[in-house]
């Protein structure tokens, strides 16, 4: 059984991954310099240096299922970010963001 503290960590992780992906999507719209910008779950799974499936990536972004740390690191690095970037964004997630995610995203599931 997943405890409430674990749920909060999973949600904060999902929010952070979504923010990083949105940064890539916005970057893709602004400029394209010949290198492919990873801007979707499918591109993350294709460009990772492991056997990440689209379902595994989707689970990490969902906030519902636990993801291993290696999975999170692979996703972050595949999107072209560092764990420092991830940590910076993770620390900016506030209680309001968690509540909004729970209300809007998790109720759709």
C-alpha positions in Angstrom: 0.0 0.0 0.0 1.3 3.4 -0.9 1.5 5.9 1.9 0.4 9.5 1.6 4.0 10.8 1.7 4.9 8.5 -1.2 1.9 9.8 -3.2 3.1 13.3 -2.7 6.6 12.3 -4.0 5.1 10.6 -7.0 3.0 13.6 -7.8 5.8 16.1 -7.3 7.9 13.9 -9.6 5.2 13.8 -12.3 4.7 17.6 -12.1 8.4 18.1 -12.4 8.8 15.7 -15.4 5.8 17.4 -17.1 7.4 20.9 -16.6 10.7 19.7 -18.1 8.8 18.2 -21.1 6.9 21.4 -21.5 10.2 23.3 -21.6 11.3 21.1 -24.4 8.0 21.6 -26.3 8.3 25.3 -25.9 11.9 25.2 -27.0 10.9 23.1 -30.1 8.4 25.8 -31.1 10.9 28.7 -30.7 13.8 27.2 -32.6 15.1 24.1 -34.3 18.8 23.7 -34.8 19.0 20.3 -36.5 19.2 18.3 -33.3 16.0 16.5 -32.3 14.3 17.8 -29.2 12.7 15.1 -27.1 9.2 16.5 -26.7 6.9 13.4 -26.2 6.7 10.2 -24.2 7.3 8.2 -27.3 10.4 10.2 -28.2 11.7 9.7 -24.7 11.3 5.9 -25.0 12.9 5.8 -28.4 15.9 8.0 -27.5 16.7 6.5 -24.1 19.8 4.4 -23.9 17.9 1.6 -22.4 14.8 -0.5 -22.8 12.4 2.2 -21.5 8.9 1.5 -22.9 6.4 4.2 -23.6 4.2 2.7 -20.9 7.1 3.0 -18.4 7.5 6.7 -19.4 3.8 7.3 -19.2 3.7 5.8 -15.7 6.4 8.2 -14.5 4.5 11.1 -15.8 1.2 9.9 -14.4 1.8 10.4 -10.7 0.0 7.2 -10.0 2.7 4.5 -10.1 6.1 4.3 -8.5 9.1 4.8 -10.7 12.6 3.7 -9.9 15.3 6.3 -9.6 17.2 4.9 -12.6 14.0 5.3 -14.7 13.7 8.9 -13.6 17.3 9.6 -14.3 17.1 8.1 -17.8 14.0 10.1 -18.6 15.5 13.4 -17.4 18.8 12.8 -19.2 17.0 11.7 -22.4 15.1 15.0 -22.4 18.5 16.8 -22.3 18.3 17.9 -18.6 20.5 17.1 -15.6 19.4 15.9 -12.2 20.3 19.4 -11.0 17.7 20.8 -13.3 15.2 18.2 -12.1 16.0 19.0 -8.5 15.6 22.8 -9.1 12.2 22.3 -10.6 11.2 19.7 -8.0 11.9 22.1 -5.2 9.7 24.7 -6.7 6.6 22.5 -6.6 4.2 23.9 -3.9 1.3 22.4 -2.1 -1.1 24.3 -4.4 0.4 22.5 -7.4 0.0 19.1 -5.8 -3.6 19.8 -5.0 -4.3 21.1 -8.5 -2.7 18.0 -10.0 -4.7 15.7 -7.7 -7.9 17.5 -8.7 -7.4 17.9 -12.4 -5.1 15.1 -13.5 -5.8 12.2 -11.2 -9.6 12.6 -11.4 -9.3 12.0 -15.2 -7.9 8.6 -14.6 
